[in-house]
Every structure is written in C-alpha cells, then in structure tokens.
Amino acid sequence: MKIAPFIVAGGLLLGQGIQAAPIDAPGATPDSTTPKPPNLPGSFEAMDAKYKAYVKSELRKRSKSSPCNQFTVHTRREWGGMAKSERKNYINAVKCLVKNPPKSDKKVVPGARSRFDDFLASHIQQAYNIHVNGNLFAWHRAFLWEYEQALRNECGYKGAHPYWDWTKYYLDPASSPIFDGSDYSLGSNGEYFPHGATVIEAFGLTLTLPPGTGGGPVFKGPFANFTVNLGIPLPDPQPVEGRAPPIPSSGRISVNNTVLYVDAKSGLEYNPRPLTRDISLFWSNQTKTSDVEYLLNCQDMECLHKTADGWITPDPQQPRLHAAGHLTIGGLENDQFASPGDPAFYLHHGMFDRVWAIWQAQDPGTRTYQVAGTKTPFNRPPSANVTLDDILRFEAAGPDYRMRDIQSAIDGKFCYMYE
C-alpha cells in the first residue's frame, strides 16, 4: 500500500500566495458542479445557540436509564475557558499517553514507541481514506472520541476533550492560551529562524506555503523538546535568499522532480525528530467568525465537506477551515499524515467537529444522518459513494465503526456536546 505525503489536488489550499501546477489526470479537476454555499442569514452565535438548545431539549426527553441523557452528557469546552488545573490535568494525561507502551503490532508499526504513537500511526495508515472525501468529518469524530477515551480511561483525565476556537485567536494565535508557551498551554510556537516558503509536492501539484512566524522546534512550555516518532519529515523550508526546489526526503518517490508517494511502511518506521511549528497569520486569517459562518451556511453535506477543504470552484473567497486550522499551526501540521504527532491536532479537530455538530443541529431531521461524497481524495481515482453502512477502521487507536454510528454525538458510543 502506498500513501501520498500530503493530499492535495483540485482547488485545495489554493489562494493568494499558493501556487499549483495544472492537473491533467482524469478525475483530478476541482468540482465546479456543486454551487457555493448560499449567502443566507445566520450568525455563528445564533447557530451555536440553536445547536445547544436542540441538544439540551433532546437530552431532557431521555430517561436516566438512557445511555446518554442530561445527567451523563460530557461538555467539551474551549481551552481558554478551562481552569488552569483542568488544563494541567489534560496536559499530564497527554504526557501519560506518551509514556505508556504502544498497542500497535510491532510488525506493522515498528516505529511506535508509545500509546500516543498508536493514534499517529492510525492516521498515517488511514490517511488516504479520510481526507478530502466523504469520510472526513465522520472518521475524525470517532478518532477524537477514541483519543479522549484513552486520555480518560488510561491516563486519568477527568474532563471532556477541549477544543480550540479559532475565531477567538485568529489575530495572534501565538499569544493564545494554547500556544503562549506557559505551563498551562500546549507549548509555544516553533523557534523562529529566517526562512522562506515551504514547498510541498504531491499528486502533480506544487503547494508553496508562505513562511510563518516560527519554523523551528517548539522551545517553551509543556511540549518543548517533544519528539515525533513516526512519519516522513517534510522538506525543509526554503532559505530566505533562494527559491531552490524542496529537498527530497528519504522514503519519497519522485518522478520528474514531483513527489508522488510515501511508502506506508517508511512512514510507520522509527523516524524521531523534534516537533516543529510555524504559526501563520496568513492561514489564521481564514479562521475568522465570518469564515465559519460561510461554511455553516452550506445546505447539504456535499457542500460542507468540499467547502471545508476548499475544492468548490470558482470561488476565490471560499475559506478552507479544515486545512487552515492545520496550516495556522504549521510545521508538522503541514503534513496531513503525521499531523496527529502534535498534541494541538486534537484541539483543532475538536473545533472542526464542533462546527459539524452545529451544522447538523440547524436541521437535525435531515442532516444528522446525511452523508455525501466518495471514498477517495478528490474522487481520484473515481470510487463508490460513501454510505451509512460503510465500515471505518482505526487500527490500534480503537475498534472499527459503522458510518451510521458516528453521525450523532449524543447516540451510540458517543455522549458529548460543546459548550
């Protein structure tokens, strides 16, 4: 099995400062048939209020014997709204996962050194099945749930999983409670060094990501000197004075100077390196309240999952919230395969899941069990549509899930809501 190092095609990540080579392969053209979200009235605040009212109403109807009711639901809170003691409890639980032994099969994931690595390995193994396609939202919802359960059941975490509200900190993410480098943060930005753009090549496209405000290893806070064990290192950023092509890394296969694939086995071997970040104001500016509202005004799931990654064209104003959250952090988060190696990954996906939950609650009868899209990135190669009976796999991170069992956050195995 071979996996692409960074799933990019069509219109993903394109915009000011982002360059892409043309695509000639069948099925690789951005989808221009789906209309952009209509410009409907609906503020983020109002839609969030409707979501909370809906969930609370549903839970009040349920008896105490129901697996999920108003007395048993866990409430996920924004990181900055948590007490310092609660944040410290979460940080300590993550560090516990880093110390605990892995459950991955050593023959399959020889590089895993911890329980934390099991989740990173799962994401690497499934990456081609869960990005820019119909599985994006659902797979990551269950993945985050399994991570939360590991924190709670294996490492003594007491709360529900936190999230990072991008809209609160988009002007200066590095000064936010998440990245300010304090003892109650998830560590600092990467150490700054002058650098140019980061170039990522895959699927016949070249993405030139503007330089951020760090670029080096995380140097302050609880995750300073943190080691990432799995994945293939991305090309180094360009030097400031040059525009040299990216340096190929071991394990990448290049054809005509275009990186096409990373062998899955290489990505699962032991590749220790420092956790890097390169916080980007270019990308954080695409996580404003208005950007969230733009996505929430989608009227169907097809629009939602495509708009989240920016592959409905032509639409130059289209935000790319899923990608933008990752690329705001930069560094390791520029790698859609190894990105769970940064503990901040999980808070980003907490917010991403929150957006989906709010969207579902605007019309729960229609949206809760609505699926759309196919099973391959950008439908390349063309593949079958996702269905509610599909089985999604999580390797050592957790059990398999049926798609329909992931759709509601207050049914099945799940029982949580967002503050």
C-alpha angles and dihedrals in degrees: 000000000000127000130198115243094228123007105232130148140123112019098335113141094353118143141096109349093009119109129194134186118231120271120227103167118105113259094019098098116108113259109258096170098077111080119232116257111284117251094249126165112258128121123213089239093053094045091048090051090051090050093052093046091051095049094045091048092050093048094048089058092059125089123237088255091063112105090234120033140137091283098048103038116115117222117218112213137199112263095238091052094057122096116253090247090055092049090049090051090053093047091050091050091053090050088050090056088051090055098042118091120258125256094205118116105261090218090058100035106024092165097060112115101168147021086258088060090057089069093046090050092050091054092049092048094048100033097108090053099048110043132083090355140085095286097060101101099033099047093049091048091058092040092056090047092054090048090051091050091052090051091049103038101033103031109029101251108164104196141060117271114281127227137210113238100211092193093066096056108025093117093059115003093171091065094048121110088254099057105020092105095239123141088261097051133082089252134278135292115279116281108274122248126161109263142150131227126323112235120207122183127195142136092013093305131111116208118196108196115199115244116265133208100275126018102173135081122307102265108180138044134026095324100044111134089016115165125221110206106185137050133049117284113251120237113280117257116267118264114257094245097047145052097207117160117262116277111247113240126218111275097030120117114216127196116185088347092304117121107226110169146002116216108243091224091057092051091053095051124094107283105158117191138144121279107252132196132184106184109211126205089191090065098034087059087067092060099067124131090259090056091053090048090051091057094042090056090069110119099207141026093253090062093042099056094041095046091048089065098031105245102130108101150234092030116114093179094055111125119220101212099171094048094036093058091053094043092047086066093040125175107074090005089069086073111078090197104048096029094111086069086083112072088218089068090079095053091050090053090046088062091042090054090046090057090052092048091051091048092050092051094058088074107004096172091061104026109040095078098025117126131177141168135051134279102255130068108273086349088283109172095022111258142175122285117261115254136193089251095058118119117230118201129215104179112206092348093076148311126307117273132208110231094238091056091061099052100085122052091204100048138065112008093344127087113163143107135190125254 
